[in-house]
Amino acid sequence: MKKLNMPAVISLLLLIATSSAHGQATADFDGVRATNDSFVAAIRARDIEAMDKVWRHESYASFIGPLSTTVVVGWEGVRKAWQMRFGQFDRVTISTTEPHVHINGEVAWVVGIEKIELLRKDGKTIGFDAFVTNVLEKKDNHWLMVAHQATPVFTPPE
C-alpha cells in the first residue's frame, strides 16, 4: 500500500475548497450586479412588470426615492410607489456610477451615485445626482431587491 503525502493531500483539498468558494463568490457578485442592472433598466423603461421581477414581494421590502416624502414599507406599497413614479414622467434617464458591491452570505448591498434626469409631463426636465443604496437577498440562488434608498446629493447654495 502506498503511503499518502499528507501535506500534498491537505494542499489539494484547500485548493479545491478555495476554488469552489471563489467560483461561488464570482457567481454571487455577477448575480448581484445583474439584478442591480435589471433594476436600473426597469426604472429607465418605466416598466412595472420588469420591476416585479427584480424585487422580493415581502412585507419588509422598502422604498425611499430621491423625491420621496415618506418611507414605504411592504411590497404592495413599494409597487404602488413605483407605479406612481413611472406615471409622473415621460422619460427617465438614470445611470449608476461608482457602484460598490458587498456580499455577506445571503444579503448584499450596492452603494453608489445615480445620475438622474427626469422629463415631467409638463415638459420640464429635472436633473440631479443621488446617493443610492440597494439591498438584495439571495433566494433559491437568485438575488432580488428588498430595499432601495436614493438621497439627492446636497448642493450648497451659491
C-alpha positions in Angstrom: 0.0 0.0 0.0 1.3 3.5 -0.9 1.7 6.0 1.8 -0.1 9.3 1.3 1.7 12.5 1.3 -0.5 14.3 3.8 0.8 17.8 3.2 0.1 17.3 -0.5 -3.4 16.0 0.1 -4.2 18.9 2.5 -2.9 21.4 0.0 -5.0 19.8 -2.8 -8.2 19.9 -0.6 -7.6 23.5 0.3 -7.1 24.4 -3.3 -10.4 22.7 -4.3 -12.2 24.4 -1.4 -10.8 27.8 -2.3 -11.6 27.4 -6.0 -15.2 26.4 -5.2 -15.6 29.3 -2.8 -14.1 31.7 -5.3 -16.4 30.4 -8.0 -19.5 30.9 -5.8 -18.3 34.4 -4.8 -17.9 35.3 -8.5 -21.3 33.9 -9.3 -22.9 35.8 -6.4 -21.1 39.0 -7.5 -22.3 38.6 -11.1 -25.8 37.8 -9.8 -26.0 40.9 -7.6 -24.7 43.1 -10.5 -27.2 41.6 -13.0 -30.1 42.2 -10.6 -29.0 45.8 -9.9 -28.6 46.4 -13.7 -32.0 45.0 -14.3 -33.4 47.2 -11.6 -31.9 50.4 -13.2 -33.2 49.2 -16.7 -36.7 48.8 -15.2 -36.6 52.4 -13.9 -35.3 53.6 -17.3 -38.1 51.8 -19.1 -40.7 52.7 -16.5 -41.7 49.1 -16.7 -43.6 47.8 -13.6 -43.6 44.2 -14.8 -39.8 44.3 -15.1 -39.7 45.9 -11.6 -41.9 43.0 -10.3 -39.2 40.5 -11.4 -36.3 42.1 -9.6 -38.0 42.5 -6.2 -38.8 40.1 -3.4 -42.5 40.6 -2.7 -42.1 40.7 1.1 -43.7 42.7 3.9 -40.3 44.2 4.8 -39.4 45.5 1.3 -38.8 49.2 1.5 -38.5 52.2 -0.8 -37.2 55.7 -0.3 -36.8 57.5 -3.6 -35.0 60.8 -4.2 -38.3 62.6 -4.4 -40.0 60.7 -1.6 -41.7 62.4 1.3 -42.3 59.2 3.3 -40.8 55.7 3.9 -42.7 53.0 2.1 -42.6 49.5 3.7 -44.2 46.4 2.2 -44.2 45.1 -1.3 -47.7 46.4 -2.2 -46.8 49.9 -1.2 -43.4 49.7 -2.9 -45.0 48.6 -6.1 -47.6 51.4 -5.9 -44.8 53.9 -5.3 -43.0 52.7 -8.5 -46.2 52.9 -10.5 -46.9 56.4 -9.3 -43.3 57.5 -10.1 -43.5 55.9 -13.6 -46.7 57.8 -14.3 -45.2 61.2 -13.3 -42.6 61.2 -16.1 -42.4 60.8 -19.8 -38.8 59.8 -19.7 -36.3 58.7 -17.1 -32.6 58.7 -17.7 -30.6 57.0 -15.0 -27.2 55.6 -14.6 -25.2 54.4 -11.6 -21.6 55.5 -11.2 -19.1 54.2 -8.8 -21.1 51.1 -7.7 -19.6 49.2 -4.8 -20.9 45.7 -4.2 -20.6 43.9 -0.9 -21.9 40.4 -0.2 -22.3 38.9 3.2 -23.9 35.4 3.0 -27.4 35.7 1.7 -27.5 39.5 1.8 -25.8 42.0 -0.5 -25.8 45.8 -0.9 -24.8 48.1 -3.7 -23.9 51.7 -3.0 -23.0 54.4 -5.5 -24.2 57.6 -7.1 -27.1 57.8 -9.5 -27.1 60.4 -12.3 -30.8 61.1 -12.8 -32.7 63.2 -15.4 -36.5 63.2 -15.4 -38.8 64.6 -18.1 -42.0 65.7 -16.4 -45.4 65.5 -18.1 -45.4 69.3 -18.4 -42.1 69.2 -20.5 -39.8 70.4 -17.7 -36.6 68.5 -17.0 -35.2 67.8 -13.6 -31.6 66.6 -13.3 -29.7 65.7 -10.2 -27.3 63.2 -8.6 -28.3 61.0 -5.7 -26.5 58.7 -3.3 -28.1 55.2 -3.7 -28.2 52.1 -1.6 -29.8 48.9 -2.9 -30.2 45.9 -0.6 -30.6 42.4 -2.1 -31.3 39.0 -0.7 -30.5 35.6 -2.2 -33.4 33.2 -2.5 -33.3 30.0 -4.4 -30.0 31.0 -5.9 -31.4 34.3 -7.3 -30.6 37.8 -6.0 -33.6 40.1 -5.6 -34.1 43.6 -4.3 -35.5 44.2 -0.8 -34.7 47.9 -0.3 -33.9 50.9 -2.3 -32.9 54.3 -0.9 -31.8 57.3 -3.1 -31.0 60.6 -1.4 -30.2 63.7 -3.5 -26.6 64.8 -3.2 -26.6 68.1 -1.3 -25.6 71.1 -3.3 -24.8 74.2 -1.2 -26.5 77.4 -2.2 -24.3 79.7 -4.3 
